[in-house]
Amino acid sequence: MPESKNVATYYASKRGVPVSNLVGVDVPDSEIIHGVYYDANLVPPVRSAVNKLKLSGLNPAILLVYGIPLRIEETTKPAVRKEYGELTSNKVKEYKRLLQQQGRELEKILDKGKITTLTYEKQSLEALQTQEVIKSVSKTILKASEYIRQYVSVAEMEDYSKVVSLLFRMAGMAPIVKDVKNQVSSMDEKDRTVFLRNNNFLKFNTILNSQLAEIQFRGFTPEKALEVSTIIRMVNGVIGELLFWEAQYRNGKIEMTSASVDSELTLVLAENFQRSKWLLNPFMINYAKMPGIEFIRRKTVMVGRLDAPSPDMAKRLVDDAMQAEKSGLTGTMYIDARGLSEAVAKDSYGLYDAHLLRLHKIVQSKSSFPVVLNDKPGLFPEKSCTDAALYVGWYSLANYVDSFEWKKGAVGFHIASSEASTLKKKGSQVWCKRMIEEGVAATIGPVSEPYLSSFPLPDLFFPLLMTGKLTLLETYFRSTPHISWRQILIGDPLYTPFRKNPVIDLDSLGKM
């Protein structure tokens, strides 16, 4: 598409990107692309370009430009899902029964033939809840762990061996590793170093846990489930395997394979990853100290988008960003909360509203940047937000409210379910499209229903951006929970609005 290439070359010339980094792809002139077409036509040339740059020692990001589709269409495999649903259901029943039997046998040894836990006597699997079994078994395992720490006579050695064997089968390496680490902590540094270097058991545990960590961020296809479950059993025993199959049974009922092109492309280097629902974003700041995270990050690619209702608007995003960088972004931050009470539920509206209130508190306490909070149910009234440089708020679904006089270089997003579902449809009032039309330089939104938990955390995103130490793209990926899902970032990925005039000290954010 000539307009697409024009936007790409314009960006390359403005930001000094080598022309050799431009990649042409064969995609439909539409905002939607089918999953099969995405895999066959978009992924191979992009993957080839990324691998080439990585081999030269670089760590590339991907920038999609005007003309690239927004959303990958849902692809379903009903027969595979049905077969997998039957497998997970049968596995849950199998491991509930096995764990019940093992718990019964262990308690019988520990209590000299007596069975006092009612869960171990129940015959009907339907009446036996997974959490009920695990609660009972955990108590028995705790008792067994205390038993093996005590002195055992030669006469009791047979029972001792059975208890250790059952404990390992039920709980895997976890309790043994815990005991070993407790012993290691009491050693002096020299003995500890020698012990850890020569202890193969701990080495094997580390290797298996690193594999589980990668699975945590990559997921797996149904075909790989049995292989994954065996690793889980070694580390966390039958308890871990039961919990695994229970989660697969619950999650397997809904496939949800549609995603934004942008978010899916973060895994362009991955071969066998989970397509249904979302995956954890390894770049998020929460995982920075997680063992092995750098390896996972190196195999993940940050993806942004320079897009708009027209090619000229897409180029304007770059111009505004670069101009704002020169002068430093100034103005007012507007936070539009809803006045909801904080709730316990992880994905609750109240909890997200609390993140907005926390953002207000951070900006007030750690900067001199002007900030206005609306904590009432209604949105900011029309034309009431002058000098708007930063904005986050909710909830007006696909219905932009013209409350803002946007500063050049403004960054903001609206929390609702479809605000990036189109950038081209005439007459659409979705927030990303309308905000770009009205003058923002960068925004964020979902291409289809993303669930509240997938939005960037505002009390991470904006404070990080305001330090002036991270680009727009880095800020987004440090604060966004999910990849292979439905959010997109629109704007110049290199935009660093506060580079010249940082308003929050990066070190102070560690004390939030």
C-alpha positions in Angstrom: 0.0 0.0 0.0 1.7 3.3 -1.1 0.3 5.2 1.9 1.6 2.6 4.3 5.1 2.7 2.8 5.0 6.5 2.8 4.3 6.5 6.6 7.0 4.0 7.2 9.7 5.9 5.2 8.6 9.2 6.8 9.1 7.7 10.3 12.5 6.1 9.3 13.7 9.5 8.0 12.6 11.4 11.1 14.1 8.9 13.6 17.1 7.7 11.7 15.9 4.2 11.2 17.9 2.4 8.4 15.7 1.9 5.3 16.8 -1.7 5.3 14.7 -2.2 8.5 11.5 -1.6 6.6 9.6 -4.8 6.0 6.8 -5.2 3.4 4.1 -7.7 4.2 1.2 -9.1 2.2 -1.9 -8.4 4.3 -5.5 -7.5 3.4 -6.7 -3.8 3.1 -8.8 -4.3 6.1 -8.6 -3.8 9.9 -9.1 -7.5 10.4 -6.9 -10.4 9.3 -7.7 -14.1 9.6 -5.4 -16.1 11.9 -4.3 -18.5 9.1 -3.4 -15.5 6.8 -1.6 -13.9 9.7 0.6 -17.0 10.3 1.3 -17.5 6.6 1.8 -14.0 5.3 2.7 -11.6 8.1 4.7 -13.6 10.6 7.5 -15.1 8.3 8.9 -11.9 6.9 8.8 -10.1 10.2 10.4 -13.1 12.0 13.1 -13.2 9.4 13.9 -9.5 9.9 13.9 -9.7 13.7 16.2 -12.7 13.7 18.6 -11.0 11.2 18.8 -8.0 13.5 19.3 -10.1 16.6 22.1 -12.0 14.9 23.9 -8.7 14.4 23.8 -8.1 18.1 20.8 -5.7 18.2 17.6 -6.0 20.2 14.9 -4.8 17.8 11.3 -3.7 18.5 8.5 -3.8 15.8 6.6 -0.8 14.7 3.4 -1.4 12.7 2.3 1.4 10.5 -0.8 2.7 8.8 -2.4 0.0 6.7 -1.6 -3.0 8.9 -4.7 -4.7 10.2 -5.6 -4.2 13.9 -7.2 -7.5 14.9 -6.6 -11.2 14.2 -10.0 -12.9 13.6 -11.1 -15.6 16.0 -10.0 -19.1 14.9 -11.6 -22.1 16.6 -11.0 -25.8 16.6 -14.2 -27.3 18.1 -13.1 -30.9 17.8 -9.7 -30.2 19.5 -11.4 -28.3 22.3 -14.0 -31.0 22.9 -11.4 -33.7 23.0 -9.3 -31.6 25.4 -12.3 -30.8 27.6 -13.0 -34.6 28.0 -9.3 -35.2 28.8 -9.1 -32.5 31.5 -12.4 -33.7 33.1 -11.1 -37.2 33.3 -7.7 -36.1 34.6 -9.4 -34.1 37.4 -11.4 -37.1 38.5 -8.3 -39.4 38.2 -6.1 -37.2 40.3 -8.7 -36.4 43.0 -9.1 -40.1 43.5 -5.3 -40.7 43.5 -4.7 -37.9 46.0 -7.5 -39.1 48.2 -6.0 -42.6 48.3 -2.5 -41.3 49.0 -3.7 -39.0 51.8 -5.6 -41.9 53.3 -2.5 -44.2 53.2 -0.2 -41.5 54.6 -2.6 -40.7 57.5 -2.9 -44.4 58.3 0.9 -44.8 58.7 1.2 -41.6 60.8 -1.8 -42.4 63.1 -1.0 -46.1 63.5 -3.8 -47.4 61.4 -6.5 -44.8 62.2 -8.3 -42.7 59.6 -9.8 -39.5 61.1 -10.1 -37.3 58.0 -13.6 -37.6 56.5 -12.5 -36.6 53.0 -10.5 -39.8 52.7 -13.6 -41.9 53.3 -15.9 -40.2 50.7 -16.7 -42.5 47.8 -18.5 -40.2 45.4 -16.1 -38.1 43.3 -18.9 -35.7 42.3 -19.3 -34.8 46.0 -15.6 -34.3 46.4 -14.4 -30.8 45.6 -10.8 -30.4 44.5 -10.1 -27.7 47.2 -11.6 -30.0 49.8 -9.2 -32.8 48.9 -6.2 -30.5 48.8 -7.0 -28.9 52.2 -7.2 -32.2 53.9 -4.1 -33.6 52.1 -2.1 -30.4 53.0 -2.8 -31.0 56.7 -1.6 -34.6 56.4 1.5 -33.5 54.5 2.4 -31.0 57.2 2.1 -33.8 59.8 4.3 -36.0 57.6 6.9 -33.3 57.2 7.2 -33.0 61.0 7.5 -36.8 61.3 10.5 -37.1 59.0 12.4 -34.4 60.9 12.2 -36.5 64.0 14.5 -39.3 65.1 13.4 -42.7 63.7 14.5 -46.0 65.2 15.6 -49.0 63.1 12.2 -50.6 63.9 10.4 -47.7 62.4 12.5 -47.4 59.2 10.0 -49.2 57.0 7.2 -46.8 57.9 9.7 -43.9 57.6 10.5 -45.0 54.0 6.9 -45.2 53.1 6.2 -41.7 54.5 9.1 -40.2 52.5 8.0 -42.0 49.3 4.3 -40.8 49.7 5.4 -37.3 50.6 7.6 -37.1 47.5 4.8 -38.5 45.2 2.1 -36.2 46.7 4.1 -32.9 47.0 7.0 -33.4 44.6 10.4 -31.8 45.2 8.9 -28.7 46.9 9.0 -29.8 50.6 12.4 -31.5 50.2 13.9 -28.4 48.5 12.5 -26.3 51.3 14.2 -28.5 54.0 17.5 -28.5 52.1 17.4 -24.7 51.7 16.8 -24.3 55.4 19.9 -26.5 56.1 21.9 -24.5 53.6 21.0 -21.2 55.3 22.7 -22.2 58.5 26.0 -23.0 56.8 28.9 -20.7 56.5 29.6 -19.2 53.0 32.4 -21.6 52.0 30.4 -24.7 52.9 27.3 -23.3 51.3 29.1 -22.7 48.0 30.6 -26.2 47.9 27.3 -27.8 48.9 25.3 -25.9 46.2 27.9 -26.6 43.5 27.7 -30.4 44.2 24.0 -30.8 44.9 22.4 -32.2 41.8 19.0 -32.4 43.4 18.9 -28.6 43.7 20.3 -28.2 40.1 17.5 -30.5 38.7 14.9 -28.5 40.7 16.3 -25.2 39.3 16.1 -26.6 35.7 12.6 -27.8 36.1 11.4 -24.5 37.7 13.0 -22.6 34.8 11.0 -24.7 32.4 7.8 -24.0 34.4 8.6 -20.3 34.3 8.8 -20.3 30.6 5.5 -22.2 30.4 4.0 -19.5 32.7 4.9 -16.9 30.1 4.3 -18.9 26.9 1.5 -21.3 27.9 1.2 -24.4 25.7 -1.1 -26.0 23.2 -3.4 -28.8 24.1 -1.1 -31.3 22.5 1.6 -30.4 25.0 -0.5 -30.6 28.1 0.5 -34.1 29.1 4.2 -33.2 28.8 3.7 -30.1 30.9 1.8 -32.0 33.6 4.8 -34.4 34.1 7.1 -31.5 34.8 4.6 -30.1 37.3 4.3 -33.5 39.0 8.1 -33.7 39.5 8.2 -30.2 41.1 4.8 -30.1 43.0 3.7 -33.7 43.0 0.2 -35.0 42.5 -1.2 -31.9 44.3 0.4 -29.7 41.6 -0.9 -31.9 38.8 -4.4 -31.9 40.1 -4.4 -28.1 40.4 -3.0 -28.0 36.8 -5.8 -30.2 35.4 -8.5 -28.4 37.4 -7.3 -25.0 35.9 -7.2 -26.5 32.4 -10.7 -27.8 32.8 -12.1 -24.4 33.9 -10.2 -22.4 31.3 -10.7 -24.9 28.5 -14.4 -24.1 28.1 -13.7 -20.8 26.4 -11.2 -20.6 23.6 -10.9 -16.8 22.8 -8.2 -16.8 20.2 -8.7 -13.4 18.7 -6.0 -10.8 19.5 -4.5 -7.6 18.3 -1.9 -8.1 15.6 0.4 -5.9 17.7 0.1 -8.0 20.9 0.4 -11.3 19.0 3.5 -10.2 17.2 5.3 -9.9 20.6 5.7 -13.7 20.2 6.9 -13.7 16.6 10.0 -15.6 17.7 8.1 -18.2 19.7 7.1 -21.5 18.0 4.7 -23.4 20.3 2.8 -20.9 22.5 -0.8 -20.8 23.8 -3.2 -19.1 21.5 -6.3 -19.1 23.6 -6.9 -16.2 26.1 -3.9 -14.2 27.1 -0.3 -14.7 28.4 1.7 -12.8 31.0 3.9 -10.0 29.7 7.5 -10.8 30.8 8.5 -7.1 30.4 6.2 -6.0 33.2 8.1 -4.4 36.0 6.7 -6.9 38.5 8.8 -9.7 37.0 12.1 -7.8 36.9 13.7 -9.9 39.7 12.2 -13.3 38.7 14.9 -15.9 38.0 15.4 -16.6 34.3 13.3 -13.6 33.2 16.0 -12.1 31.0 16.0 -15.3 28.9 12.3 -15.1 28.4 12.5 -11.3 27.6 15.1 -11.9 24.9 12.7 -14.2 23.1 9.9 -11.6 23.3 9.6 -8.4 21.1 8.1 -5.1 22.0 5.5 -4.0 19.4 4.0 -0.5 18.9 1.9 1.1 16.2 2.1 4.4 14.2 -1.5 4.5 12.9 -4.4 6.9 12.6 -7.6 7.6 10.6 -5.3 8.9 7.8 -1.7 8.7 6.7 -1.2 12.4 7.4 -2.5 12.1 11.0 -0.1 9.1 11.5 2.8 11.3 10.4 1.5 14.1 12.7 1.9 11.8 15.7 5.7 11.7 15.0 6.0 15.4 14.4 4.1 16.3 17.6 6.1 13.8 19.6 9.5 15.2 18.4 8.4 18.8 19.0 7.2 18.0 22.5 10.5 16.3 23.3 12.4 19.4 22.3 10.4 21.8 24.6 9.3 19.2 27.2 5.7 18.3 27.7 3.9 20.7 30.0 0.2 21.2 30.9 -2.2 19.4 33.3 -2.9 15.7 34.0 -6.6 14.8 34.2 -7.7 11.7 36.0 -11.4 10.6 35.6 -12.2 8.0 38.3 -15.7 6.8 39.1 -15.9 7.2 42.8 -16.2 3.4 43.4 -15.3 1.7 46.6 -12.2 -0.5 46.6 -13.1 -4.2 46.3 -11.3 -7.4 47.1 -11.8 -9.0 43.7 -8.7 -8.9 41.5 -10.6 -7.6 38.4 -13.1 -5.5 40.2 -14.1 -2.0 39.0 -13.5 -0.8 42.5 -9.9 -2.0 42.5 -9.1 -0.4 39.2 -10.6 2.9 40.4 -8.3 2.6 43.4 -5.3 2.5 40.9 -6.6 5.8 39.5 -6.8 7.4 43.0 -3.3 6.0 43.8 -2.0 7.7 40.6 -3.4 11.0 41.8 -1.7 10.6 45.1 1.7 9.7 43.5 1.6 12.7 41.1 0.6 15.0 43.9 3.3 13.7 46.4 6.2 13.1 44.0 5.9 15.9 41.5 4.8 19.5 41.0 2.9 18.6 37.8 -0.6 20.0 37.9 -3.2 17.2 38.3 -7.0 17.3 38.5 -9.0 14.4 39.8 -12.7 13.8 39.2 -13.9 11.0 41.5 -17.6 11.4 40.8 -19.6 8.9 38.7 -20.0 11.3 35.8 -17.2 12.1 33.3 -15.5 15.5 33.0 -18.0 17.9 31.4 -17.4 18.9 27.8 -14.8 21.6 27.3 -13.8 21.5 30.9 -10.2 20.1 30.6 -8.0 22.9 29.3 -4.3 22.5 28.8 -4.6 18.7 28.8 -1.2 17.0 28.6 -2.0 13.6 30.2 -5.3 11.8 30.7 -6.7 8.6 32.0 -10.3 7.8 32.8 -13.5 5.8 32.3 -16.3 4.8 31.4 -18.0 5.9 28.2 -18.1 2.9 25.8 -17.4 3.8 22.2 -18.6 7.4 22.9 -15.9 10.0 23.0 -16.7 13.0 25.2 -15.1 16.2 23.9 -13.9 17.5 27.3 -10.3 18.3 26.3 -8.2 21.0 24.9 -5.2 18.8 24.0 -1.6 20.0 24.3 0.7 19.1 21.4 2.3 15.8 22.4 -0.5 14.8 24.8 -0.7 11.2 26.0 -3.8 9.5 27.3 -6.2 6.6 27.2 -9.8 5.8 28.1 -10.6 2.5 29.9 -13.4 0.9 28.0 -14.0 -2.3 25.9 -13.7 -1.3 22.3 -11.8 2.0 22.0 -9.3 0.7 19.3 -11.8 -1.5 17.5 -11.4 0.8 14.5 -9.3 3.7 13.5 -10.8 4.1 10.0 -14.6 3.7 10.2 -16.3 7.0 9.4 -18.5 8.4 12.1 -17.1 6.0 14.8 -16.8 7.6 18.2 -14.4 5.1 19.8 -11.9 7.0 22.0 -8.6 6.1 20.3 -9.8 7.3 16.9 -11.4 10.4 18.2 -8.5 11.3 20.5 -6.1 11.1 17.6 -8.4 13.2 15.5 -8.7 15.8 18.3 -4.9 16.0 18.8 -3.3 13.5 21.1 0.1 12.2 20.1 -0.2 8.7 21.8 -3.0 6.6 23.2 -3.8 3.0 24.2 -6.9 0.8 23.6 -8.3 -2.6 23.0 -9.3 -4.0 19.5 -12.1 -6.0 21.2 -13.3 -6.9 24.7 -10.1 -7.2 26.7 -11.3 -7.5 30.3 -10.4 -4.9 32.8 -7.3 -6.7 34.1 -5.6 -6.3 30.7 -5.3 -2.5 30.8 -2.0 -0.9 31.7 -1.9 0.0 35.4 -2.2 3.8 35.4 -0.2 4.2 38.6 2.7 2.5 36.9 2.3 3.8 33.3 2.2 7.5 34.0 4.8 7.7 36.8 7.3 5.8 34.7 6.6 8.0 31.7 7.0 11.1 33.8 10.5 10.1 34.9 11.8 10.8 31.4 14.0 7.7 31.5 11.9 5.4 29.4 10.4 5.7 25.9 6.7 5.4 25.3 7.1 1.8 24.1 9.2 0.8 27.1 6.7 2.5 29.5 3.8 0.6 28.0 5.5 -2.8 28.2 6.7 -2.1 31.8 3.0 -1.5 32.9 0.9 -3.8 30.7 -0.1 -7.2 32.3 -0.7 -9.3 29.1 0.6 -10.1 25.7 -1.0 -12.3 22.9 -4.1 -10.4 23.8 -6.1 -7.3 22.7 -4.5 -4.1 23.7 -2.5 -1.8 21.3 -0.2 1.2 21.8 -0.6 4.0 19.2 2.1 6.7 18.8 5.8 7.1 18.2 7.4 4.3 20.2 10.6 6.4 20.8 8.6 9.3 22.2 10.0 10.4 25.6 7.9 13.4 26.5 9.7 14.2 29.8 13.2 13.6 28.7 14.0 17.3 28.9 11.9 18.0 32.0 11.6 14.9 34.2 8.9 15.5 36.8 9.2 12.3 38.9 12.4 10.8 40.2 12.8 7.2 39.0 14.4 6.1 42.3 11.4 7.4 44.3 9.1 5.0 42.5 10.7 2.1 44.3 9.2 3.4 47.5 5.6 3.6 46.1 
